[in-house]
Amino acid sequence: MAKQPLFTQAPEKICILRLSAIGDVCNAIAMVQQIQRHYPSTEITWIVGKTEAQLVSVLPKVKTVVFDKKCGWRGVLAIWQQLKNQRFDALLNMQTALRASVLSLGIKAKYKIGFAKKRAREGQWLFTNRTINEPQNPHVLDGFLAFAQAIGVPPSPPRWDIPLTAADREYVRSLIDPSRKNLLICPCSSKAEKDWTVEGYVAVARYAAEQNINVILAGSPAPREVAMAAEIAQKSGIVLTNVVGKTSLLQLMALIDSVDLLISPDSGPAHMATTQGTPVIGLYAVHNPLRTAPYNNLANVVSVYEQNIQAQYGKPSAELPWATRAKGKDLMQQIQVQEVIAQMKGVLGIS
C-alpha cells in the first residue's frame, strides 16, 4: 500500500543530502525545484560534494553546504558543526552510500527519508525512519521525484532552471559556429570501462565534418580525458575544437546549451544536456540506460546493455535487481558506428 505524504502544508525547513555525482545532482535539481514550485516558502539546505557544489550554489533560494569527502571524518564533523543549531522538518537522504548515511546521523530532522527496499543499498534503511514509495519506472530521476511526493508535492514533469552568467555564455560564443550545426562530443565518463572507443568517435567526427557540422570536444581535466581527446583530434584529421579540461562546469553547461547535439557515454554531461533541453545520444553498455540514461532522450540511446545482461544472467534486466551491471571492461566496443550515425541523422534531420 502506498504511503501517505508526510506533509499537507509547506514544511518550514528541509535538508537535501545528495553529495554526488554530477549527473545525479542534475537529476536531483529537478526534484528540488519541483519542491520549490509547490512549497515556495520552504527553506531548503542542500549538502553536496565539492565539485557538484558548482551547480547547486547557483540555484535560487537554496542554501549550499559543501562536503569535501577528501577530508574524511574531519569533513563529517565540519558538517555536523555547521548544522548543529539547525533542525529540519525532513531530511531527504537521496544517496545510499554508507558515507552519506553516516553523515546523516549528525543532522537533526523529524523525518529522515530514504529509498524503499528495491533501491536502498549499503544499509541505508538503518539510518532512516521513513521511506519513499517505490516508483514504477526504473529511472534514477523517478526515484528522486518520489522524495518530493513523500513530502506532499504532487507529481509533475521535471523541469530545470539553472542560471548561467553572461560571462559563461560569452566564453562559449567563440566555440559555436552560428552558420551551421554544432556537435559536441564529451568522450569520457568517470570510468574507462564506460567509455566508447577512440576509433568510434573518430568515425563519428569525420561523418559530422562531411555533413558540414562543426565538431567540438569537451570534458574534464582528468588526464585520461585529455589524452583521449587529443588522440581523437589527431586521428580524425579534421578541423575541430578541443576544449577538454579548459572549461569550468558552468561554462561546459553553457556550451551544452548552445550546441545542436551532444554525444556522450554514461556521464555527467549527458544529464547536463537534459537540464538545458539539448538533444543527447547516450552510449551505454555497463549500466541499464532505462535507469541512468538522459531522462528526455531515452529513445536516442545506443546500448548493448540488455544483450550483455541476457548473455551473462540468462534473463532480462527487468527480472534482476535494480542496479545490476553488465560485467566486462570492453563491452563498449560492441557499439557500432552505424548505429550512432543513424541516431545523429534522426536527431539532426540529416537525410
C-alpha positions in Angstrom: 0.0 0.0 0.0 1.3 3.4 -0.9 2.4 5.6 1.9 0.6 8.9 2.5 2.5 12.2 2.2 4.2 13.4 5.4 3.0 17.0 4.9 -0.2 18.6 3.8 1.2 22.1 4.1 4.6 23.6 3.5 7.3 22.4 5.8 9.4 25.2 7.3 12.8 23.7 6.6 14.1 20.6 4.7 17.6 19.3 4.1 18.7 17.5 0.9 21.6 15.1 1.2 22.9 14.2 -2.3 26.7 14.5 -2.5 27.5 13.3 -6.0 27.8 12.7 -8.9 27.3 15.4 -11.4 24.6 13.5 -13.4 22.8 12.5 -10.2 22.9 16.1 -8.9 21.4 17.3 -12.2 18.6 14.9 -11.7 18.2 15.9 -8.1 17.9 19.6 -9.1 14.7 18.8 -10.9 13.2 17.3 -7.7 14.4 20.3 -5.6 12.9 22.8 -8.0 9.7 20.8 -8.1 9.5 21.2 -4.3 10.2 24.9 -4.6 7.4 25.4 -7.1 4.9 23.7 -4.7 6.3 25.0 -1.4 7.8 28.4 -2.2 8.1 29.3 1.4 10.1 26.2 2.4 13.7 26.8 3.3 16.0 24.3 1.5 19.5 23.4 2.6 21.5 21.1 0.3 24.6 19.1 1.5 26.6 18.4 -1.7 30.1 17.4 -2.8 32.8 20.0 -3.6 32.7 19.6 -7.4 28.9 19.3 -7.6 28.5 22.4 -5.5 29.4 24.5 -8.6 25.9 23.6 -9.9 24.0 23.7 -6.7 25.4 27.0 -5.4 23.9 29.0 -8.3 20.3 27.7 -7.7 17.9 30.4 -6.4 16.9 30.1 -2.8 19.0 27.0 -2.0 21.5 27.1 0.9 24.6 25.1 -0.1 26.6 23.2 2.5 29.8 21.8 0.9 31.1 18.4 1.9 34.7 17.5 0.9 35.0 13.7 1.1 38.8 14.0 0.9 38.7 15.4 4.5 37.3 12.1 5.8 36.0 12.3 9.4 37.1 15.9 9.6 34.7 16.7 6.8 31.9 14.9 8.5 32.5 16.7 11.8 32.6 20.0 10.0 29.2 19.5 8.5 27.8 18.5 11.9 29.3 21.6 13.5 27.9 23.8 10.7 24.4 22.5 11.2 24.4 21.8 14.9 21.8 24.6 15.6 19.6 23.6 12.7 16.6 21.4 13.0 14.7 20.3 9.9 11.2 19.0 9.3 12.6 16.4 7.0 16.0 15.2 5.7 15.8 13.7 2.2 18.7 11.3 2.1 19.0 10.7 -1.6 22.4 8.9 -1.5 22.7 5.3 -0.5 26.5 5.3 0.1 27.4 4.5 3.7 29.3 7.8 3.9 26.1 9.7 3.3 24.2 7.6 5.9 26.9 8.2 8.5 26.8 11.9 7.7 23.0 11.9 8.2 23.5 10.8 11.8 24.5 14.3 12.9 21.7 16.1 11.1 18.6 16.8 13.3 15.3 16.1 11.5 11.9 14.8 12.5 11.7 12.6 9.4 14.8 11.0 7.8 13.6 9.8 4.5 15.4 7.2 2.4 14.8 4.9 -0.5 12.4 1.9 -0.4 13.8 -1.6 -0.3 14.4 -2.0 -4.0 16.8 0.9 -4.3 18.2 1.2 -0.8 21.8 -0.1 -0.5 24.6 -0.2 2.0 22.2 -0.5 4.9 20.6 2.9 4.3 17.4 1.7 5.9 19.2 1.6 9.3 19.7 5.4 9.2 16.1 6.4 8.1 12.7 6.4 9.8 10.6 6.8 6.6 11.0 5.6 3.0 9.6 6.8 -0.3 7.1 4.9 -2.4 8.8 2.7 -4.9 8.3 4.3 -8.4 7.1 2.2 -11.2 9.7 3.5 -13.6 13.3 2.4 -13.0 15.0 5.7 -13.9 17.1 7.4 -11.2 15.1 10.6 -11.6 11.8 8.9 -10.9 13.3 7.7 -7.7 14.3 11.2 -6.8 10.9 12.7 -7.7 9.4 10.2 -5.3 11.1 12.1 -2.4 9.1 15.2 -3.4 5.9 13.2 -3.4 6.8 11.8 0.0 6.6 15.3 1.5 3.3 16.2 -0.3 4.4 17.6 -3.7 2.1 16.3 -6.4 3.7 14.6 -9.5 4.6 16.8 -12.5 7.0 16.6 -15.3 10.6 17.5 -14.3 11.8 21.0 -15.2 15.1 22.7 -14.6 16.2 26.3 -14.1 20.0 26.5 -13.7 21.2 30.2 -14.1 24.1 30.8 -16.4 26.0 34.0 -16.3 26.7 36.3 -19.2 30.4 35.6 -18.8 29.8 31.8 -19.2 27.8 32.4 -22.3 30.4 34.8 -23.7 33.1 32.2 -23.3 31.1 29.8 -25.3 30.3 32.2 -28.2 33.7 31.8 -29.8 33.3 28.0 -29.9 30.0 27.9 -31.7 29.6 28.4 -35.5 26.2 30.1 -35.9 26.2 29.4 -39.7 26.0 25.6 -39.3 25.0 22.9 -36.9 27.3 22.2 -33.9 28.1 18.8 -32.5 29.6 18.4 -29.0 31.3 15.2 -28.1 32.1 14.5 -24.5 34.0 11.3 -25.0 34.7 10.1 -21.4 32.8 9.0 -18.4 34.0 8.7 -14.8 35.4 5.2 -15.6 37.3 3.9 -18.6 35.0 0.8 -18.9 32.1 3.1 -19.7 34.0 5.0 -22.5 33.4 4.3 -26.2 36.4 3.8 -28.4 38.7 6.4 -30.0 38.0 4.8 -33.4 34.3 5.2 -32.9 34.5 8.8 -32.0 36.9 9.5 -34.9 34.4 7.9 -37.4 31.5 10.0 -36.0 33.6 13.2 -36.1 34.6 12.6 -39.7 31.0 11.9 -40.7 29.9 15.1 -39.0 32.6 17.1 -40.8 31.4 15.6 -44.1 28.0 17.0 -43.3 29.5 20.4 -42.7 28.8 20.1 -38.9 31.1 22.0 -36.5 32.7 19.4 -34.1 33.7 20.3 -30.5 35.3 18.1 -27.9 34.8 18.9 -24.2 35.3 17.3 -20.8 37.1 17.4 -17.5 40.8 18.0 -16.9 41.3 14.4 -15.9 44.5 13.1 -17.6 42.6 10.2 -19.2 40.1 12.6 -20.8 42.7 15.0 -22.0 44.7 12.2 -23.6 41.7 10.6 -25.3 40.5 13.9 -26.7 44.0 14.7 -28.1 44.0 11.2 -29.8 40.6 11.8 -31.3 41.6 15.2 -32.6 44.8 13.9 -34.1 43.4 10.7 -35.7 40.3 12.4 -37.1 42.2 14.6 -39.5 39.5 17.2 -39.4 39.3 20.7 -38.2 37.7 20.6 -34.8 37.8 22.5 -31.5 39.2 20.7 -28.4 38.4 22.3 -25.0 38.7 19.3 -22.9 39.9 20.4 -19.5 39.6 24.1 -20.4 36.0 24.9 -19.1 34.5 25.3 -15.7 31.4 23.2 -15.0 29.1 26.1 -15.7 31.0 27.0 -18.9 30.5 23.4 -20.0 26.8 23.8 -19.2 26.6 26.9 -21.3 28.4 25.1 -24.2 26.0 22.2 -23.9 23.1 24.6 -24.0 24.5 26.2 -27.2 25.0 23.1 -29.4 22.5 21.2 -31.5 23.5 17.7 -30.3 25.7 16.1 -27.6 27.2 12.6 -27.9 28.4 11.1 -24.6 28.7 7.9 -22.7 27.2 7.4 -19.3 28.5 10.7 -17.8 27.6 14.0 -16.1 27.4 16.0 -19.4 24.7 13.7 -20.7 22.5 14.7 -17.8 23.6 18.3 -18.0 22.2 18.3 -21.6 18.8 17.2 -20.2 18.7 20.3 -17.9 19.3 22.5 -20.9 16.9 20.8 -23.3 19.8 19.8 -25.6 19.3 16.5 -27.5 21.8 13.9 -26.4 22.8 10.5 -27.8 23.9 8.4 -24.8 26.2 5.4 -25.3 25.6 2.5 -22.8 26.9 -1.0 -22.1 27.6 -1.3 -18.3 24.6 0.3 -16.7 20.9 0.0 -17.7 20.0 3.0 -19.8 16.4 2.8 -18.6 17.8 3.6 -15.2 20.7 6.0 -15.9 20.4 7.5 -19.4 19.4 11.1 -20.2 15.8 11.3 -19.0 14.3 13.0 -22.0 16.3 11.2 -24.7 15.9 7.5 -23.8 14.7 6.9 -27.4 18.1 8.1 -28.7 20.2 5.8 -26.6 22.6 3.4 -28.4 23.0 0.5 -26.0 24.4 -3.0 -25.8 23.5 -3.4 -22.1 20.5 -5.6 -22.5 22.1 -8.1 -24.8 25.0 -8.5 -22.4 22.7 -8.9 -19.4 20.8 -11.6 -21.2 24.1 -13.4 -22.0 25.5 -13.0 -18.5 22.4 -13.7 -16.4 20.1 -15.6 -18.7 17.2 -13.3 -18.0 16.1 -9.7 -18.9 17.2 -6.8 -16.7 13.6 -6.3 -15.6 13.9 -9.5 -13.7 17.1 -8.6 -12.0 18.0 -6.3 -9.0 17.6 -2.6 -9.9 21.3 -1.7 -10.2 22.6 -4.8 -11.9 25.7 -4.1 -14.0 26.9 -5.9 -17.1 30.3 -7.2 -16.4 33.4 -6.7 -18.6 35.9 -4.0 -19.4 35.4 -4.0 -23.2 31.7 -4.0 -23.6 31.5 -0.5 -25.1 33.5 -1.8 -28.1 30.3 -3.6 -29.2 28.6 -0.3 -30.0 28.6 0.2 -33.8 29.4 3.4 -35.5 26.5 3.0 -37.9 24.0 2.9 -35.0 25.4 6.2 -33.6 25.3 7.8 -37.0 21.7 6.6 -37.6 20.7 8.4 -34.3 22.6 11.5 -35.4 20.7 11.6 -38.7 17.4 11.3 -36.9 18.1 14.0 -34.3 19.7 16.5 -36.7 17.4 15.8 -39.6 20.1 14.6 -42.0 18.8 12.6 -44.9 
